[in-house]
């Protein structure tokens, strides 16, 4: 009986973890495409770093970022395909505080990859100027989406002894997306705890009979 209850506890805990785990990125097997990429960067490696939060060099100098191409351009965007619809309620990104800083940040979502609706922003990126990595993110009411578009405006912010400025693409280290648990996940969790409660009741009844 002890072994059975321990197994139920472990199962219920695992179910609770899966139901409350909100993080989709980094990780999850999603894919990402960008509106442009700076010459010399490896698109596959840079995209993998965005999705997985890794730092594998994507450029000859060891830079792991997705760096948008230099030159006059429309807004710089990254579109993440989550593979299926999720209830998204948070999106953010990581960047360098002194090199190729995005000018603004906006999040749009879509269920079909064609029609996108603004979920948050746009707003200027204001955290920068000191060495190190910075992050910017939005929390918003849950919205069903398979595709999440990160729009970073045009050009980038520079003037700190590194790259960036008018006509220079922004650099992004990684992306973060979170979602609320699906109803099915909550249902599984409740079933697990229900089974655990029933097992504990049976154990107490057996103990009382023995006494």
C-alpha positions as CSV (number, residue, x, y, z in Angstrom):
1,X,0.0,0.0,0.0
2,X,2.8,2.4,0.8
3,X,4.4,1.8,-2.6
4,X,1.0,2.4,-4.3
5,X,0.4,5.6,-2.4
6,X,3.9,6.8,-3.2
7,X,3.3,6.1,-6.9
8,X,0.0,8.1,-6.7
9,X,1.8,11.0,-5.0
10,X,4.4,11.1,-7.7
11,X,1.9,10.9,-10.5
12,X,-0.3,13.6,-8.9
13,X,2.8,15.8,-8.5
14,X,3.8,15.3,-12.1
15,X,0.3,16.2,-13.3
16,X,0.3,19.3,-11.2
17,X,3.7,20.3,-12.6
18,X,2.5,19.8,-16.2
19,X,-0.7,21.8,-15.5
20,X,1.0,24.8,-14.0
21,X,4.1,24.8,-16.2
22,X,3.5,27.9,-18.3
23,X,6.8,28.3,-20.1
24,X,6.8,27.5,-23.9
25,X,10.0,29.2,-24.9
26,X,12.9,28.6,-24.4
27,X,12.3,25.0,-25.6
28,X,9.2,23.3,-26.9
29,X,10.3,22.5,-30.4
30,X,8.8,25.6,-31.9
31,X,10.3,27.2,-35.1
32,X,11.1,30.8,-35.9
33,X,11.5,32.8,-39.1
34,X,12.9,36.3,-39.4
35,X,12.3,39.2,-41.8
36,X,16.0,39.5,-42.5
37,X,19.4,38.3,-41.3
38,X,22.8,40.1,-41.3
39,X,25.3,38.7,-43.8
40,X,27.5,35.9,-42.4
41,X,25.2,34.8,-39.7
42,X,24.1,31.1,-39.7
43,X,20.2,31.2,-39.8
44,X,19.8,27.7,-38.4
45,X,22.1,28.3,-35.4
46,X,20.7,31.8,-34.7
47,X,17.1,30.5,-34.8
48,X,18.0,27.6,-32.5
49,X,19.5,30.0,-30.0
50,X,16.3,32.2,-30.1
51,X,14.1,29.1,-29.5
52,X,16.2,27.2,-27.0
53,X,18.0,29.9,-25.1
54,X,21.4,28.5,-26.1
55,X,24.5,30.5,-27.0
56,X,26.0,28.6,-29.9
57,X,28.1,30.9,-32.1
58,X,26.2,32.0,-35.2
59,X,28.8,34.3,-36.5
60,X,32.6,34.1,-37.0
61,X,33.3,36.3,-33.9
62,X,31.2,34.1,-31.6
63,X,28.0,36.2,-31.7
64,X,25.0,33.9,-30.9
65,X,22.3,36.4,-31.7
66,X,19.8,36.8,-34.5
67,X,21.1,40.1,-36.0
68,X,18.8,41.7,-38.6
69,X,20.4,42.9,-41.8
70,X,21.8,46.4,-42.1
71,X,20.3,49.0,-44.5
72,X,16.9,50.7,-44.9
73,X,14.2,48.2,-44.2
74,X,10.6,47.7,-43.0
75,X,10.0,46.6,-39.4
76,X,12.3,43.8,-38.1
77,X,10.2,40.8,-37.2
78,X,10.5,37.3,-35.8
79,X,7.6,34.9,-36.2
80,X,7.4,31.9,-33.9
81,X,5.3,28.9,-35.0
82,X,4.3,27.0,-31.8
83,X,3.0,24.0,-33.8
84,X,-0.5,24.2,-32.4
85,X,-2.8,26.8,-30.8
86,X,-1.9,27.8,-27.2
87,X,-3.4,30.3,-24.8
88,X,-0.6,32.9,-24.8
89,X,-0.4,35.4,-22.0
90,X,3.3,36.5,-22.0
91,X,6.0,37.3,-24.5
92,X,9.5,38.8,-24.1
93,X,13.0,38.8,-25.5
94,X,16.6,39.2,-24.4
95,X,19.1,41.7,-25.9
96,X,22.5,43.4,-25.3
97,X,22.3,46.7,-23.4
98,X,25.0,48.3,-25.5
99,X,24.9,46.8,-28.9
100,X,22.2,46.9,-31.7
101,X,19.4,47.6,-29.2
102,X,15.9,47.3,-30.7
103,X,14.1,50.6,-31.0
104,X,10.6,49.3,-30.0
105,X,8.8,46.1,-29.1
106,X,5.3,44.9,-30.2
107,X,3.7,41.4,-29.9
108,X,1.1,40.2,-32.4
109,X,-0.6,36.8,-32.5
110,X,-2.4,34.7,-35.1
111,X,-4.1,31.3,-35.4
112,X,-3.4,30.9,-39.1
113,X,-0.1,32.7,-39.8
114,X,-1.9,35.1,-42.1
115,X,-4.0,37.5,-40.1
116,X,-2.2,38.9,-37.0
117,X,-3.7,40.9,-34.2
118,X,-1.9,43.1,-31.8
119,X,-1.6,41.6,-28.3
120,X,0.7,44.2,-26.7
121,X,2.6,47.3,-27.6
122,X,4.2,48.9,-29.5
123,X,6.4,50.7,-26.9
124,X,9.9,52.1,-27.1
125,X,12.7,49.8,-25.6
126,X,14.0,51.9,-22.7
127,X,16.3,49.6,-20.8
128,X,19.9,49.9,-22.1
129,X,23.2,51.8,-21.7
130,X,25.1,49.5,-19.4
131,X,27.0,46.4,-20.2
132,X,25.1,43.1,-19.9
133,X,22.0,41.4,-21.0
134,X,18.6,43.1,-20.7
135,X,15.0,41.7,-21.2
136,X,11.8,43.3,-22.2
137,X,8.4,41.6,-21.9
138,X,4.6,42.0,-22.0
139,X,1.9,40.3,-20.0
140,X,-1.5,40.4,-21.5
141,X,-4.9,38.7,-21.3
142,X,-4.8,35.2,-22.7
143,X,-5.2,34.9,-26.4
144,X,-5.4,31.8,-28.5
145,X,-2.5,31.6,-31.0
146,X,-0.2,29.3,-32.9
147,X,1.9,32.1,-34.3
148,X,3.5,34.8,-32.3
149,X,5.2,37.8,-34.0
150,X,7.8,39.9,-32.3
151,X,8.1,43.3,-34.0
152,X,11.2,45.3,-33.1
153,X,10.7,48.4,-35.2
154,X,13.3,49.5,-37.8
155,X,17.0,50.2,-37.3
156,X,18.5,49.9,-33.8
157,X,19.9,52.0,-31.0
158,X,23.6,52.6,-30.7
159,X,26.1,55.1,-29.5
160,X,27.8,53.1,-26.7
161,X,31.0,52.2,-28.5
162,X,29.5,49.1,-30.1
163,X,27.2,48.5,-33.1
164,X,23.8,50.0,-33.6
165,X,22.2,53.1,-35.0
166,X,20.3,54.3,-38.1
167,X,20.5,51.7,-40.9
168,X,21.9,48.9,-38.6
169,X,19.8,45.9,-37.7
170,X,18.9,45.0,-34.1
171,X,20.3,41.9,-32.3
172,X,18.2,39.4,-30.3
173,X,19.6,36.7,-28.0
174,X,16.5,34.7,-27.1
175,X,12.7,34.7,-27.0
176,X,10.3,33.9,-24.2
177,X,6.7,32.8,-24.5
178,X,4.4,31.6,-21.8
179,X,0.8,30.3,-21.8
180,X,-1.9,29.6,-19.3
181,X,-2.6,25.8,-18.6
182,X,-5.2,24.2,-20.9
183,X,-8.4,23.0,-19.4
184,X,-7.4,19.4,-20.2
185,X,-4.3,19.8,-18.1
186,X,-6.3,21.0,-15.1
187,X,-8.7,18.1,-15.5
188,X,-5.8,15.6,-15.4
189,X,-4.4,17.2,-12.3
190,X,-7.8,17.0,-10.6
191,X,-8.1,13.3,-11.5
192,X,-4.7,12.6,-10.1
193,X,-5.4,14.3,-6.8
194,X,-8.8,12.6,-6.6
195,X,-7.2,9.2,-7.0
196,X,-4.7,10.1,-4.3
197,X,-7.4,11.1,-1.9
198,X,-9.4,7.9,-2.5
199,X,-6.2,5.8,-1.8
200,X,-5.6,7.7,1.4
201,X,-9.2,7.2,2.6
202,X,-9.0,3.5,1.9
203,X,-5.7,3.3,3.9
204,X,-7.3,5.0,6.9
205,X,-10.3,2.7,6.7
206,X,-8.1,-0.4,6.6
207,X,-6.1,0.9,9.5
208,X,-9.2,1.5,11.6
209,X,-10.5,-2.0,10.9
210,X,-7.2,-3.5,12.0
211,X,-7.3,-1.6,15.2
